[in-house]
Amino acid sequence: MTEAASDTRPYRPCVGVMLVNKDGLIFAGQRNDFAKNEQPAWQMPQGGVDDGETPQEAVLRELWEETGVPAELVSIEAESQDWLAYDLPLEISKRLWKGRYRGQKQRWFLMRFNGSDADINIQTEHPEFSEWRWMNVEELLASIVPFKRALYDQVMEEFADKL
């Protein structure tokens, strides 16, 4: 049995945002820490659920913290039926969150963006992204880090009828 297969650490509870504009394109940001990786790391906004916070509260907070988009500029159109999990590569999971988690379990939300590009500001208090752009499904799936690809496939499949 490999070390990853025998990992008994829990998953970190998180939320994810599929922010879709009026043209049906999806918001993606390039992580600030991509220089530490071998390839650019594009992703949709995501983040942890704080103690005492519901997933819906967390997802609106994370959206604001990572994109500067306030709740009044989005409408929530769908929520994933279940928590979707992914494992981080072992060398990353041992560094992040003091090594407490093997990966993340996420509740995903599809949100329709009712603002303009000028309403997006990734230069937030604690910037997560160095740049952002709107992508179609195929471009997004081709641009994310490999260890998140299966999870993103699940998210796309679950929200396909709303895109």
Protein Blocks (a to p, Z undefined) as FASTA:
>chain_A
ZZklmpcbdcddddddddddfkopacddddfklmmpmbdcdddddddddehiafklmmmm
mmmmmnopafklpccfbdcfbdcdddddfklmmmggnhmagbdcddddddddfbdfklpc
fbbfbdfbfbdcdddfklmmmmmcfklmmmmmmmmmmmmmmZZ
